[in-house]
Amino acid sequence: MQVLMGTCEITKLQKALAESRQEQCSHSQGSMAGLHVRSLLVTGANRGIGLGLVQHFLRMPNPPQWIFAGCRDPKGQRAQELQNLASKHPNIIIIPLEVADPTSIKAAAAKVGEHLGGSGLNLLINNAGIVKLNTLDTETLEDMREIYTTNTVGPLLMGQAFLPLLKRAAQGSPGSGLSCSKAAIVNMSSIGGSIASSFGWELIQITSYRCSKAALNMLSRCQSLAYKEHGILCVALHPGWVQTDMGSSAGHAPPVTVDDSVQGMLKVLSSLSEKDTGAFLDWEGNVIPW
């Protein structure tokens, strides 16, 4: 997910992007080739970063056999681009999924399990999330509950529901180490959830969003501790301040394109190993303070 940055940080990031974009483009295919994923599920896959992830996985030299694309309303107008992709690529399976609804999550896990047969799910990317542009003074119980349920409880329930499939993938993979090609949970977090950083506070407060992402970071660490023995890697990723509907919602122009963010994240995911489980990283592989 995204969070807005201060002017200084924006300028620095834009400069860094200009210097590194050429290198990123030339290495993008190579970095994606480091991931050998047979199956994955992305939540919030109908637009923004989620849709970008689906598109980039399709472009891999060895695309996944199964790309499960979760979204709330698969037949709605907002899922039109995803529908078009699925009509051309039989390895994309659109899954109706509302991450704030336990019943919907269980139904999605059952459907994914049916498609996979006896094999497991290699990669779960908890990307779906929401934000409301409240100040600290205008936060409400209802908004805090809604945002926390989607952004924090959703990934918790997703991890629980898909754990058997992730375990099966880990058991079916050779080697004892951890990797995203074997079995992994990737929680899309935000630098806005960093208590040490407080990035972008002067620009936008979004307290409920920040709290939900700080809690998601702790959930990621807890999952890494609990699921390591099952061979499952768990990380929290900050994708940058990205040019999506959410990223642009406060009226400022984000400096990072979806393509650059996704290419960067896939490069990071391809390099992760056992030493990285439980980490909080950004789309360029930098460690973010908790």
C-alpha contacts under 8 A as a table, 3 or more apart, distances in Angstrom:
res1	aa1	res2	aa2	distance
1	M	49	I	7.91
1	M	127	N	6.99
1	M	128	A	7.99
1	M	129	G	6.82
1	M	188	M	5.63
1	M	189	S	5.63
1	M	190	S	5.67
1	M	238	H	6.70
1	M	239	P	6.32
1	M	240	G	7.81
2	Q	189	S	7.85
2	Q	190	S	5.78
2	Q	191	I	7.92
2	Q	192	G	7.86
2	Q	238	H	7.35
2	Q	239	P	6.70
2	Q	240	G	6.11
2	Q	241	W	4.95
2	Q	242	V	6.20
2	Q	246	M	7.12
2	Q	247	G	5.58
3	V	190	S	6.25
3	V	191	I	6.72
3	V	192	G	5.59
3	V	200	G	7.35
3	V	240	G	7.46
3	V	241	W	5.59
3	V	247	G	6.76
4	L	192	G	7.95
4	L	199	F	7.58
4	L	200	G	5.40
4	L	203	L	6.94
4	L	204	I	6.75
4	L	241	W	5.99
4	L	247	G	7.24
4	L	254	P	7.53
5	M	9	E	6.09
5	M	10	I	6.18
5	M	199	F	5.93
5	M	200	G	4.13
5	M	201	W	7.88
5	M	203	L	6.89
5	M	241	W	7.43
6	G	9	E	5.42
6	G	10	I	6.19
6	G	199	F	7.19
6	G	200	G	4.99
6	G	201	W	7.90
6	G	202	E	7.10
6	G	203	L	6.23
7	T	10	I	5.03
7	T	11	T	6.24
8	C	11	T	5.30
8	C	12	K	6.34
9	E	12	K	5.14
9	E	13	L	6.04
10	I	13	L	5.10
10	I	14	Q	6.04
10	I	255	P	6.84
11	T	14	Q	5.17
11	T	15	K	6.22
12	K	15	K	5.21
12	K	16	A	6.19
13	L	16	A	5.04
13	L	17	L	6.01
13	L	255	P	7.25
14	Q	17	L	5.03
14	Q	18	A	6.19
14	Q	255	P	6.01
14	Q	256	V	7.88
15	K	18	A	5.18
15	K	19	E	6.37
16	A	19	E	5.19
16	A	20	S	6.11
17	L	20	S	5.16
17	L	21	R	5.56
17	L	256	V	7.80
18	A	21	R	5.60
18	A	22	Q	7.89
19	E	22	Q	7.21
20	S	23	E	5.26
20	S	24	Q	6.07
21	R	24	Q	4.98
21	R	25	C	6.13
21	R	260	D	7.62
22	Q	25	C	5.28
22	Q	26	S	6.33
23	E	26	S	5.27
23	E	27	H	6.20
24	Q	27	H	5.28
24	Q	28	S	5.70
24	Q	260	D	7.63
24	Q	263	Q	7.46
24	Q	264	G	7.49
25	C	28	S	5.24
25	C	29	Q	7.99
26	S	29	Q	7.38
27	H	30	G	5.21
27	H	31	S	6.06
28	S	31	S	5.18
28	S	32	M	6.16
28	S	263	Q	5.99
28	S	264	G	7.97
28	S	267	K	7.37
29	Q	32	M	5.22
29	Q	33	A	6.14
29	Q	60	M	6.92
29	Q	61	P	7.58
30	G	33	A	5.04
30	G	34	G	6.83
31	S	34	G	5.44
31	S	35	L	7.65
31	S	266	L	6.93
31	S	267	K	4.79
31	S	270	S	6.67
32	M	35	L	5.65
32	M	57	F	7.97
32	M	60	M	6.18
32	M	263	Q	7.70
32	M	266	L	5.97
32	M	267	K	6.14
32	M	270	S	6.85
33	A	36	H	6.99
33	A	60	M	6.49
33	A	61	P	6.42
33	A	62	N	7.43
34	G	267	K	7.80
34	G	270	S	5.07
34	G	271	S	7.48
35	L	180	C	7.10
35	L	181	S	5.60
35	L	266	L	7.86
35	L	269	L	7.51
35	L	270	S	5.01
36	H	62	N	7.33
36	H	64	P	7.65
36	H	181	S	5.13
37	V	40	L	7.06
37	V	63	P	7.72
37	V	64	P	5.51
37	V	122	N	6.22
37	V	123	L	7.31
37	V	180	C	7.63
37	V	181	S	4.96
37	V	182	K	7.45
38	R	63	P	7.82
38	R	64	P	4.55
38	R	65	Q	5.25
38	R	66	W	6.41
38	R	121	L	7.79
38	R	122	N	6.64
38	R	181	S	7.94
39	S	64	P	5.55
39	S	65	Q	5.99
39	S	66	W	4.58
39	S	67	I	5.94
39	S	68	F	7.70
39	S	120	G	7.71
39	S	121	L	5.37
39	S	122	N	5.42
39	S	123	L	6.58
40	L	64	P	7.49
40	L	66	W	6.45
40	L	67	I	5.32
40	L	68	F	6.06
40	L	121	L	5.96
40	L	122	N	5.76
40	L	123	L	4.48
40	L	124	L	5.78
40	L	125	I	7.60
41	L	67	I	6.04
41	L	68	F	4.47
41	L	69	A	5.92
41	L	70	G	7.02
41	L	121	L	7.79
41	L	123	L	6.37
41	L	124	L	5.04
41	L	125	I	6.10
42	V	45	A	5.77
42	V	50	G	6.37
42	V	53	L	7.77
42	V	54	V	7.59
42	V	67	I	7.84
42	V	68	F	6.39
42	V	69	A	5.30
42	V	70	G	5.91
42	V	124	L	6.33
42	V	125	I	4.82
42	V	126	N	6.30
42	V	127	N	6.47
43	T	50	G	6.73
43	T	69	A	6.35
43	T	70	G	4.53
43	T	71	C	6.17
43	T	97	L	7.57
43	T	99	V	7.91
43	T	125	I	6.50
43	T	126	N	5.50
43	T	127	N	5.19
43	T	128	A	5.13
44	G	47	R	7.00
44	G	50	G	5.46
44	G	51	L	7.72
44	G	69	A	7.60
44	G	70	G	5.84
44	G	71	C	5.05
44	G	72	R	7.56
44	G	126	N	7.98
44	G	127	N	5.77
44	G	128	A	4.16
44	G	129	G	7.42
45	A	48	G	7.69
45	A	49	I	7.52
45	A	50	G	3.97
45	A	51	L	4.68
45	A	53	L	7.79
45	A	54	V	7.05
45	A	69	A	5.27
45	A	70	G	5.61
45	A	71	C	5.79
45	A	82	L	7.54
45	A	127	N	7.77
45	A	128	A	7.65
46	N	50	G	6.44
46	N	51	L	5.26
46	N	69	A	7.54
46	N	70	G	7.64
46	N	71	C	6.02
46	N	74	P	7.89
46	N	78	R	6.69
46	N	79	A	4.86
46	N	80	Q	7.81
46	N	81	E	7.17
46	N	82	L	5.44
47	R	50	G	5.83
47	R	51	L	4.65
47	R	52	G	7.36
47	R	78	R	7.35
47	R	79	A	7.20
47	R	81	E	7.90
47	R	82	L	7.69
48	G	51	L	5.54
48	G	52	G	6.22
48	G	243	Q	7.91
48	G	244	T	5.16
48	G	245	D	7.03
48	G	258	V	6.89
49	I	52	G	4.85
49	I	53	L	6.10
49	I	127	N	7.67
49	I	244	T	7.41
49	I	258	V	5.98
49	I	261	S	7.98
49	I	262	V	7.01
50	G	53	L	5.18
50	G	54	V	6.50
50	G	127	N	6.28
50	G	128	A	7.60
51	L	54	V	5.13
51	L	55	Q	6.25
51	L	82	L	6.97
52	G	55	Q	5.09
52	G	56	H	6.15
52	G	258	V	6.31
52	G	259	D	6.68
52	G	262	V	6.52
53	L	56	H	5.19
53	L	57	F	6.11
53	L	262	V	6.10
54	V	57	F	5.29
54	V	58	L	6.31
54	V	67	I	7.20
54	V	69	A	7.40
55	Q	58	L	5.19
55	Q	59	R	6.56
56	H	59	R	5.07
56	H	60	M	6.66
56	H	262	V	7.40
56	H	263	Q	7.58
57	F	60	M	5.39
57	F	63	P	5.99
57	F	64	P	7.03
58	L	63	P	5.33
58	L	64	P	7.37
59	R	63	P	6.65
60	M	63	P	4.92
64	P	67	I	6.34
64	P	91	N	7.43
65	Q	91	N	5.68
66	W	91	N	5.02
66	W	92	I	6.28
66	W	93	I	7.22
67	I	91	N	5.86
67	I	92	I	4.73
67	I	93	I	6.12
68	F	92	I	5.92
68	F	93	I	4.85
68	F	94	I	5.89
68	F	95	I	6.46
68	F	112	V	7.43
69	A	92	I	6.82
69	A	93	I	6.03
69	A	94	I	4.73
69	A	95	I	5.76
70	G	94	I	5.96
70	G	95	I	4.66
70	G	96	P	5.82
70	G	97	L	5.29
71	C	74	P	5.94
71	C	79	A	7.77
71	C	94	I	7.46
71	C	95	I	6.50
71	C	96	P	5.48
71	C	97	L	5.11
71	C	98	E	6.80
72	R	96	P	5.61
72	R	97	L	4.98
72	R	98	E	4.99
73	D	76	G	5.28
73	D	78	R	7.91
73	D	79	A	7.02
73	D	96	P	6.43
73	D	97	L	7.82
74	P	79	A	5.65
74	P	83	Q	7.48
74	P	94	I	6.79
74	P	95	I	7.33
74	P	96	P	6.03
75	K	79	A	6.47
75	K	80	Q	7.44
75	K	83	Q	7.76
76	G	79	A	5.52
76	G	80	Q	6.85
77	Q	80	Q	5.26
78	R	81	E	7.59
79	A	82	L	5.24
79	A	83	Q	6.10
80	Q	83	Q	5.00
80	Q	84	N	6.21
81	E	84	N	5.09
81	E	85	L	6.33
82	L	85	L	5.08
82	L	86	A	6.19
83	Q	86	A	5.10
83	Q	87	S	6.21
83	Q	94	I	7.85
84	N	87	S	5.21
84	N	88	K	6.73
85	L	88	K	5.38
85	L	89	H	6.16
85	L	92	I	7.70
86	A	89	H	5.04
86	A	90	P	6.29
86	A	91	N	7.63
86	A	92	I	5.17
86	A	93	I	6.84
86	A	94	I	7.37
87	S	90	P	6.92
89	H	92	I	5.86
90	P	93	I	7.33
95	I	108	A	6.41
95	I	111	K	7.83
96	P	104	S	7.60
96	P	108	A	6.87
97	L	104	S	5.65
97	L	105	I	6.26
97	L	108	A	6.29
98	E	101	D	5.52
98	E	104	S	5.77
98	E	105	I	6.80
99	V	102	P	7.16
99	V	104	S	7.16
99	V	105	I	6.21
99	V	128	A	7.50
99	V	150	T	6.08
99	V	154	G	4.82
99	V	155	P	7.49
99	V	157	L	7.97
99	V	158	M	7.40
100	A	149	T	5.78
100	A	150	T	4.97
100	A	153	V	7.30
100	A	154	G	5.39
101	D	104	S	5.32
101	D	105	I	6.41
101	D	154	G	7.82
102	P	105	I	5.04
102	P	106	K	6.24
102	P	157	L	6.95
103	T	106	K	5.22
103	T	107	A	6.23
104	S	107	A	5.14
104	S	108	A	6.13
105	I	108	A	5.07
105	I	109	A	6.22
105	I	157	L	7.39
105	I	158	M	6.51
105	I	161	A	6.99
106	K	109	A	5.13
106	K	110	A	6.27
106	K	161	A	6.18
107	A	110	A	5.14
107	A	111	K	6.22
108	A	111	K	5.10
108	A	112	V	6.13
109	A	112	V	5.18
109	A	113	G	6.05
109	A	161	A	6.21
109	A	162	F	6.00
110	A	113	G	5.05
110	A	114	E	6.26
111	K	114	E	5.12
111	K	115	H	6.51
112	V	115	H	5.24
112	V	116	L	6.24
113	G	116	L	5.12
113	G	117	G	6.13
113	G	118	G	7.94
113	G	120	G	7.75
113	G	165	L	7.13
114	E	117	G	5.35
116	L	119	S	5.42
116	L	120	G	6.59
116	L	121	L	7.71
119	S	165	L	7.56
119	S	168	R	6.54
119	S	169	A	6.44
119	S	172	G	7.75
120	G	164	P	7.88
120	G	165	L	4.46
120	G	166	L	5.73
120	G	167	K	7.11
120	G	168	R	4.65
120	G	169	A	4.00
120	G	170	A	7.71
120	G	172	G	7.76
121	L	124	L	7.39
121	L	162	F	7.92
121	L	165	L	5.13
121	L	166	L	5.00
121	L	168	R	7.32
121	L	169	A	5.47
121	L	183	A	7.05
122	N	166	L	5.99
122	N	169	A	5.51
122	N	170	A	7.39
122	N	180	C	7.08
122	N	181	S	6.29
122	N	182	K	5.60
122	N	183	A	4.30
122	N	184	A	6.32
123	L	166	L	7.45
123	L	180	C	6.41
123	L	181	S	7.34
123	L	182	K	7.82
123	L	183	A	5.62
123	L	184	A	4.97
123	L	185	I	6.08
123	L	186	V	7.62
124	L	184	A	6.28
124	L	185	I	4.84
124	L	186	V	6.19
125	I	185	I	6.00
125	I	186	V	4.73
125	I	187	N	6.06
125	I	188	M	7.30
126	N	155	P	5.87
126	N	158	M	7.75
126	N	185	I	7.48
126	N	186	V	6.11
126	N	187	N	4.86
126	N	188	M	5.94
127	N	187	N	6.54
127	N	188	M	5.06
128	A	150	T	7.54
128	A	151	N	7.21
128	A	188	M	7.94
129	G	147	I	7.71
129	G	150	T	5.96
129	G	151	N	5.06
130	I	147	I	6.10
130	I	150	T	6.94
130	I	151	N	6.77
130	I	209	Y	7.69
130	I	246	M	7.82
131	V	147	I	6.63
131	V	206	I	7.32
131	V	208	S	7.91
131	V	209	Y	5.71
131	V	246	M	7.34
132	K	143	D	7.46
132	K	147	I	7.93
132	K	206	I	6.62
132	K	208	S	7.88
132	K	209	Y	7.37
133	L	204	I	7.65
133	L	205	Q	7.63
133	L	206	I	5.52
133	L	250	A	7.15
134	N	137	D	7.74
134	N	138	T	5.58
134	N	139	E	5.71
134	N	205	Q	6.92
134	N	206	I	5.31
134	N	207	T	7.17
134	N	208	S	7.97
135	T	138	T	5.24
135	T	139	E	6.31
135	T	204	I	7.65
135	T	205	Q	5.38
135	T	206	I	5.93
135	T	207	T	6.76
136	L	139	E	5.56
136	L	205	Q	6.75
136	L	206	I	7.31
136	L	207	T	5.92
139	E	143	D	6.68
139	E	144	M	6.95
139	E	207	T	7.48
139	E	208	S	7.14
140	T	143	D	5.29
140	T	144	M	6.11
141	L	144	M	5.22
141	L	145	R	5.98
142	E	145	R	5.21
142	E	146	E	6.11
143	D	146	E	5.14
143	D	147	I	6.08
143	D	208	S	7.44
144	M	147	I	5.33
144	M	148	Y	5.93
144	M	208	S	5.22
144	M	209	Y	7.93
145	R	148	Y	5.20
145	R	149	T	5.92
146	E	149	T	5.20
146	E	150	T	6.36
147	I	150	T	5.34
147	I	151	N	5.83
147	I	152	T	7.94
147	I	208	S	6.71
147	I	209	Y	6.52
147	I	212	S	6.84
148	Y	151	N	5.23
148	Y	152	T	5.27
148	Y	153	V	6.51
148	Y	208	S	7.35
148	Y	209	Y	7.56
148	Y	211	C	7.84
148	Y	212	S	5.03
149	T	152	T	5.75
149	T	153	V	4.74
149	T	154	G	6.03
150	T	153	V	6.08
150	T	154	G	5.01
150	T	155	P	7.81
151	N	154	G	6.02
151	N	155	P	6.90
151	N	209	Y	7.98
151	N	212	S	5.96
151	N	213	K	6.93
151	N	216	L	7.17
152	T	155	P	5.66
152	T	156	L	6.50
152	T	212	S	5.79
152	T	213	K	7.04
152	T	215	A	6.51
152	T	216	L	5.12
152	T	219	L	7.71
153	V	156	L	4.99
153	V	157	L	6.19
154	G	157	L	5.27
154	G	158	M	6.04
155	P	158	M	4.90
155	P	159	G	6.03
155	P	187	N	7.14
155	P	216	L	7.85
156	L	159	G	5.28
156	L	160	Q	6.42
156	L	219	L	7.13
157	L	160	Q	5.04
157	L	161	A	6.06
158	M	161	A	5.17
158	M	162	F	6.00
159	G	162	F	5.41
159	G	163	L	5.69
159	G	185	I	7.42
160	Q	163	L	5.28
161	A	164	P	7.35
162	F	165	L	5.40
162	F	166	L	6.22
163	L	166	L	5.01
163	L	167	K	5.97
164	P	167	K	5.10
164	P	168	R	6.19
165	L	168	R	5.04
165	L	169	A	6.31
166	L	169	A	5.11
166	L	170	A	6.27
166	L	183	A	5.69
166	L	184	A	7.28
166	L	232	I	7.06
167	K	170	A	5.08
167	K	171	Q	6.11
167	K	183	A	7.39
167	K	230	H	6.00
167	K	231	G	7.13
167	K	232	I	7.15
168	R	171	Q	5.09
168	R	172	G	6.18
169	A	172	G	5.12
169	A	173	S	6.35
169	A	182	K	6.50
169	A	183	A	5.97
170	A	173	S	5.29
170	A	182	K	5.51
170	A	183	A	5.27
170	A	230	H	7.08
170	A	231	G	5.48
170	A	232	I	6.64
171	Q	174	P	7.85
171	Q	231	G	7.58
173	S	182	K	5.85
176	S	231	G	7.46
177	G	231	G	7.28
177	G	273	S	6.96
177	G	274	E	5.92
178	L	182	K	6.72
178	L	183	A	7.37
178	L	231	G	5.94
178	L	232	I	6.38
178	L	233	L	5.63
178	L	272	L	7.97
178	L	273	S	5.25
178	L	274	E	4.70
178	L	277	T	8.00
179	S	182	K	5.27
179	S	183	A	6.43
179	S	184	A	6.79
179	S	232	I	7.68
179	S	233	L	6.14
179	S	270	S	7.83
179	S	272	L	5.90
179	S	273	S	5.01
179	S	274	E	6.85
180	C	183	A	5.50
180	C	184	A	5.02
180	C	233	L	6.80
180	C	269	L	6.24
180	C	270	S	6.72
180	C	272	L	6.92
180	C	273	S	7.89
181	S	184	A	7.65
181	S	270	S	7.69
182	K	231	G	7.94
182	K	232	I	7.59
183	A	231	G	6.83
183	A	232	I	4.94
183	A	233	L	6.34
184	A	232	I	5.06
184	A	233	L	4.46
184	A	234	C	5.59
185	I	232	I	7.27
185	I	233	L	6.29
185	I	234	C	4.74
185	I	235	V	6.60
186	V	234	C	5.91
186	V	235	V	5.21
186	V	236	A	5.95
186	V	237	L	6.96
187	N	216	L	7.55
187	N	220	S	6.86
187	N	234	C	7.78
187	N	235	V	6.26
187	N	236	A	4.75
187	N	237	L	6.20
188	M	236	A	5.93
188	M	237	L	5.08
188	M	238	H	6.22
188	M	239	P	7.25
189	S	193	G	7.19
189	S	213	K	5.65
189	S	216	L	6.84
189	S	217	N	6.95
189	S	236	A	5.68
189	S	237	L	5.30
189	S	238	H	5.09
189	S	239	P	7.66
190	S	193	G	5.51
190	S	194	S	7.48
190	S	210	R	7.94
190	S	213	K	6.29
190	S	237	L	7.00
190	S	238	H	4.49
190	S	239	P	7.08
190	S	240	G	7.59
191	I	194	S	5.19
191	I	197	S	7.37
191	I	198	S	7.85
191	I	199	F	6.74
191	I	238	H	5.99
191	I	240	G	7.99
191	I	288	I	7.17
192	G	195	I	7.95
192	G	197	S	7.76
192	G	198	S	6.34
192	G	199	F	6.01
192	G	200	G	7.53
192	G	209	Y	7.74
192	G	210	R	5.13
192	G	213	K	7.04
192	G	214	A	7.84
193	G	198	S	7.74
193	G	209	Y	7.77
193	G	210	R	4.63
193	G	211	C	6.32
193	G	212	S	7.27
193	G	213	K	4.50
193	G	214	A	4.12
193	G	215	A	7.75
193	G	217	N	7.44
193	G	290	W	7.78
194	S	197	S	5.31
194	S	198	S	6.25
194	S	199	F	7.82
194	S	210	R	7.85
194	S	213	K	7.98
194	S	214	A	6.20
194	S	288	I	7.41
194	S	289	P	6.29
194	S	290	W	4.92
195	I	198	S	5.92
195	I	214	A	7.16
195	I	289	P	7.80
195	I	290	W	5.86
196	A	289	P	6.04
196	A	290	W	5.93
197	S	289	P	6.96
197	S	290	W	7.90
198	S	201	W	6.03
200	G	203	L	5.21
200	G	204	I	6.09
200	G	205	Q	7.55
201	W	204	I	5.28
201	W	205	Q	5.12
202	E	205	Q	7.07
204	I	250	A	7.63
206	I	209	Y	5.42
206	I	210	R	6.31
207	T	210	R	5.08
207	T	211	C	6.12
208	S	211	C	5.13
208	S	212	S	6.11
209	Y	212	S	5.10
209	Y	213	K	6.25
210	R	213	K	5.23
210	R	214	A	6.17
211	C	214	A	5.11
211	C	215	A	6.19
212	S	215	A	5.15
212	S	216	L	6.11
213	K	216	L	4.72
213	K	217	N	6.16
214	A	217	N	5.15
214	A	218	M	6.64
214	A	290	W	7.91
215	A	218	M	5.15
215	A	219	L	6.22
216	L	219	L	4.84
216	L	220	S	6.12
216	L	236	A	7.87
217	N	220	S	5.06
217	N	221	R	6.42
217	N	236	A	6.12
217	N	280	F	7.16
217	N	290	W	7.81
218	M	221	R	5.07
218	M	222	C	6.18
219	L	222	C	4.98
219	L	223	Q	6.04
220	S	223	Q	5.11
220	S	224	S	6.14
220	S	234	C	6.20
220	S	235	V	5.92
220	S	236	A	5.99
220	S	278	G	6.12
221	R	224	S	5.06
221	R	225	L	6.38
221	R	234	C	7.45
221	R	235	V	7.45
221	R	278	G	4.55
221	R	279	A	7.24
222	C	225	L	5.18
222	C	226	A	6.19
222	C	278	G	7.73
223	Q	226	A	5.10
223	Q	227	Y	5.68
223	Q	228	K	7.98
223	Q	234	C	6.40
223	Q	278	G	7.67
224	S	227	Y	5.44
224	S	228	K	5.68
224	S	232	I	7.52
224	S	233	L	6.30
224	S	234	C	4.89
224	S	235	V	7.34
224	S	277	T	5.84
224	S	278	G	4.96
225	L	228	K	5.73
225	L	278	G	7.39
226	A	229	E	6.99
227	Y	230	H	5.22
227	Y	231	G	6.73
227	Y	232	I	5.47
227	Y	233	L	7.34
227	Y	234	C	7.90
228	K	231	G	5.19
228	K	232	I	5.31
228	K	233	L	6.38
228	K	277	T	7.98
229	E	232	I	7.45
233	L	273	S	7.72
233	L	274	E	6.95
233	L	277	T	5.24
233	L	278	G	7.69
234	C	277	T	5.18
234	C	278	G	5.59
234	C	279	A	7.79
235	V	276	D	7.52
235	V	277	T	5.74
235	V	278	G	5.09
235	V	279	A	5.30
235	V	280	F	6.22
235	V	281	L	7.70
236	A	278	G	7.33
236	A	279	A	6.35
236	A	280	F	4.78
236	A	281	L	6.41
237	L	265	M	7.90
237	L	280	F	5.90
237	L	281	L	5.06
237	L	282	D	5.39
237	L	283	W	6.79
238	H	280	F	7.65
238	H	281	L	6.20
238	H	282	D	4.39
238	H	283	W	6.00
239	P	242	V	7.19
239	P	261	S	5.76
239	P	262	V	7.54
239	P	265	M	6.93
239	P	282	D	5.89
239	P	283	W	4.83
240	G	256	V	6.64
240	G	261	S	6.62
240	G	282	D	6.85
240	G	283	W	6.32
241	W	247	G	6.18
241	W	254	P	5.54
241	W	255	P	6.60
241	W	256	V	5.95
242	V	247	G	5.44
242	V	248	S	7.92
242	V	254	P	5.46
242	V	255	P	6.61
242	V	256	V	4.71
242	V	257	T	5.63
242	V	258	V	6.03
242	V	261	S	7.11
243	Q	247	G	5.60
243	Q	248	S	6.27
243	Q	253	A	7.20
243	Q	254	P	5.24
243	Q	255	P	7.02
243	Q	256	V	6.03
243	Q	257	T	5.27
243	Q	258	V	6.19
244	T	247	G	4.95
244	T	248	S	6.02
244	T	258	V	7.28
245	D	248	S	5.38
245	D	249	S	5.96
246	M	249	S	5.05
247	G	250	A	7.49
247	G	253	A	7.99
247	G	254	P	6.39
248	S	251	G	5.62
248	S	252	H	5.77
248	S	253	A	5.95
248	S	254	P	6.40
249	S	252	H	7.51
254	P	257	T	7.88
256	V	260	D	6.50
256	V	261	S	6.50
257	T	260	D	5.28
257	T	261	S	6.22
258	V	261	S	5.14
258	V	262	V	6.02
259	D	262	V	5.28
259	D	263	Q	5.97
260	D	263	Q	5.20
260	D	264	G	6.02
261	S	264	G	5.17
261	S	265	M	6.13
261	S	283	W	6.05
262	V	265	M	5.03
262	V	266	L	6.06
262	V	283	W	7.63
263	Q	266	L	5.27
263	Q	267	K	6.25
264	G	267	K	5.15
264	G	268	V	6.31
264	G	283	W	5.13
264	G	284	E	5.53
264	G	285	G	7.93
265	M	268	V	4.96
265	M	269	L	6.07
265	M	282	D	7.70
265	M	283	W	4.61
265	M	284	E	6.77
265	M	285	G	7.70
266	L	269	L	4.96
266	L	270	S	6.06
267	K	270	S	5.23
267	K	271	S	6.62
268	V	271	S	5.35
268	V	272	L	6.54
268	V	283	W	6.86
268	V	284	E	6.75
268	V	285	G	5.51
269	L	272	L	5.42
272	L	275	K	7.75
272	L	276	D	5.90
272	L	277	T	7.82
273	S	276	D	5.55
273	S	277	T	7.03
274	E	277	T	5.61
276	D	279	A	5.52
279	A	287	V	7.39
280	F	287	V	5.96
280	F	288	I	5.66
280	F	289	P	7.47
280	F	290	W	7.40
281	L	284	E	7.84
281	L	285	G	5.60
281	L	286	N	5.40
281	L	287	V	4.54
281	L	288	I	5.46
282	D	285	G	5.30
282	D	286	N	5.39
282	D	287	V	6.59
282	D	288	I	6.69
283	W	286	N	7.48
